[in-house]
Amino acid sequence: MLDVFLGTVDKILSKYIIDIKELKQGEHIFNFDVDDSFFAEFKESEISRAKVAVDLNLQKHSNMLELYFSIEGKVEVVCDRCLERFFIPISYNGDVFVKILDSIPDEEKDEDEWYISSNESELDLAHYIYESICLSLPIQRFHGILGTLEEDCDKEMMERLNDLSVKDNDSQDNKHDPRWDKLKDLLQN
């Protein structure tokens, strides 16, 4: 049973592996579709639904690969205000330079520069694509962030939040903590 499960994982993510030994020098174009099954392989992902197109322009040289990524699509995220799920468009462009070396340096100098052994025959892009999509998401995610109406937020949840914030402000205004009186006296002097 475990072999069947591992075979499924390999089948899904194997679409994002390029056999670099078979490529001739020059330009190569690759197109990948990223969907729900891709994100299911990343258990910690906050994204579960997506429709994303990844276009890759690969330039192969004798000892280097140049990768130019263009990622466009939409992913489903949770609204920070009402906690309802909604789709948000994403866009990412990135370049990666892969140096093919006989011996790999101990530490990589740059995120956009990778090192692989000259014995390697494959380049796995799944993790890079996943990270690029996640990094393209805005920090704050809520209905209305893209100029659409905030009215798309769950009305019941927004009413509850408004009620709670009004009650919290009222209760804080009415509290007086005598421990701060001595410090207030210092400010007045």
C-alpha positions in Angstrom: 0.0 0.0 0.0 2.8 2.4 0.8 4.4 1.8 -2.6 1.1 2.9 -4.3 1.0 6.1 -2.2 4.6 6.9 -3.0 4.0 6.2 -6.7 1.2 8.7 -6.7 3.4 11.4 -5.1 6.1 10.7 -7.6 3.7 10.8 -10.4 2.3 14.2 -9.5 5.6 16.0 -8.7 7.5 14.2 -11.5 5.8 16.6 -14.0 8.0 19.3 -12.6 11.3 17.5 -13.2 13.4 18.3 -16.3 15.9 15.8 -17.7 18.8 18.1 -18.4 21.1 15.5 -19.8 18.8 14.9 -22.8 18.6 18.7 -23.6 20.8 20.1 -26.3 22.5 23.4 -25.9 20.3 26.4 -26.7 16.8 27.5 -25.9 14.0 25.2 -24.5 10.4 26.2 -23.6 8.4 24.3 -20.9 4.9 24.9 -19.7 3.5 23.5 -16.5 0.0 23.6 -15.0 -0.2 23.9 -11.3 -3.5 22.8 -9.7 -5.0 21.4 -6.5 -3.1 18.1 -6.7 0.2 20.0 -6.7 -0.6 21.8 -3.5 -1.9 18.6 -1.9 1.7 17.3 -2.0 2.8 20.2 0.3 1.1 19.4 3.5 1.9 22.6 5.3 0.5 24.7 2.5 -2.2 27.3 3.2 -3.2 27.0 -0.5 -5.4 24.0 -1.4 -7.0 25.2 -4.6 -5.3 26.8 -7.6 -5.2 27.3 -11.3 -1.7 28.5 -12.2 0.3 28.4 -15.4 4.1 28.3 -15.2 6.1 29.2 -18.4 9.8 28.4 -18.3 12.4 29.6 -20.8 15.5 27.5 -20.3 18.8 28.4 -21.9 21.3 25.5 -21.8 25.0 26.2 -22.0 28.0 23.8 -21.6 28.3 24.4 -17.8 25.3 26.5 -16.9 21.5 26.7 -17.2 19.6 29.9 -17.3 16.0 29.6 -16.1 13.4 32.4 -16.7 10.1 31.8 -15.0 6.8 33.5 -15.6 4.0 32.4 -13.2 0.4 33.6 -13.6 -2.9 32.4 -12.2 -5.1 32.4 -9.2 -5.0 30.6 -5.8 -7.6 30.3 -3.1 -6.7 31.9 0.3 -8.5 32.7 3.5 -9.7 36.3 4.0 -7.9 37.9 6.9 -11.1 39.8 7.9 -14.0 37.3 7.6 -12.1 34.0 7.3 -14.0 33.1 4.1 -12.0 31.5 1.3 -11.7 33.4 -1.9 -9.5 33.4 -5.1 -6.7 36.0 -5.5 -4.7 36.4 -8.7 -0.9 35.9 -8.5 1.9 36.9 -10.8 5.6 36.1 -10.4 8.7 36.5 -12.7 12.0 35.1 -11.6 15.4 34.1 -12.9 17.6 31.3 -11.7 21.1 30.5 -12.8 22.2 26.9 -12.4 25.9 26.3 -12.4 27.0 22.8 -13.3 30.2 22.0 -11.4 32.4 18.9 -10.7 32.4 19.8 -7.0 29.7 21.7 -5.3 30.7 24.6 -3.0 29.8 24.3 0.7 27.5 27.2 0.8 25.4 28.9 -1.9 26.0 32.6 -2.3 22.7 33.6 -3.7 19.1 32.4 -3.8 18.9 32.9 -7.6 22.1 30.9 -8.2 22.0 27.1 -7.8 24.8 24.6 -8.0 24.4 21.0 -9.2 26.9 18.3 -9.8 28.0 17.5 -13.4 26.7 13.9 -12.6 23.1 15.1 -12.1 20.8 14.3 -14.8 17.6 15.9 -13.5 16.5 19.3 -12.3 13.5 19.2 -9.9 11.5 22.5 -10.0 8.5 21.6 -7.9 9.8 23.2 -4.7 10.9 26.4 -6.4 7.5 26.8 -8.1 5.7 26.2 -4.8 7.9 28.8 -3.0 7.5 31.3 -5.8 3.7 31.1 -5.8 3.6 31.5 -2.0 6.0 34.5 -2.1 3.8 36.1 -4.7 0.9 36.3 -2.3 0.3 39.7 -0.6 0.9 39.8 3.1 -2.6 40.9 3.8 -5.3 39.0 2.1 -8.9 40.2 2.2 -11.9 40.9 0.0 -11.5 44.3 -1.5 -7.7 44.2 -1.7 -7.8 44.3 -5.5 -10.3 47.1 -5.7 -13.3 44.8 -5.5 -16.0 45.5 -3.0 -15.4 44.6 0.6 -19.0 43.7 0.6 -17.8 40.3 -0.6 -16.8 39.6 3.0 -19.1 37.4 5.1 -21.6 39.9 6.5 -22.4 37.9 9.6 -18.7 37.6 10.5 -18.1 41.3 9.9 -21.0 42.3 12.1 -19.7 40.1 14.9 -16.2 41.6 14.6 -17.6 45.1 14.7 -19.7 44.4 17.8 -16.7 42.9 19.6 -14.4 45.8 18.7 -16.9 48.4 20.0 -17.4 46.4 23.2 -13.6 46.2 23.7 -13.1 49.9 23.2 -15.9 50.8 25.6 -14.6 48.5 28.3 -11.0 49.8 28.1 -12.2 53.5 28.4 -14.0 52.8 31.6 -11.1 51.1 33.4 -8.9 53.1 35.6 -5.7 51.4 36.9 -4.4 53.3 40.0 -0.9 51.8 39.5 -0.2 54.3 36.8 -1.2 57.4 38.8 2.4 57.8 40.2 3.8 57.7 36.7 1.3 60.3 35.6 2.5 62.5 38.4 6.0 62.3 37.1 4.9 63.4 33.6 3.2 66.5 35.1 6.4 67.6 36.9 
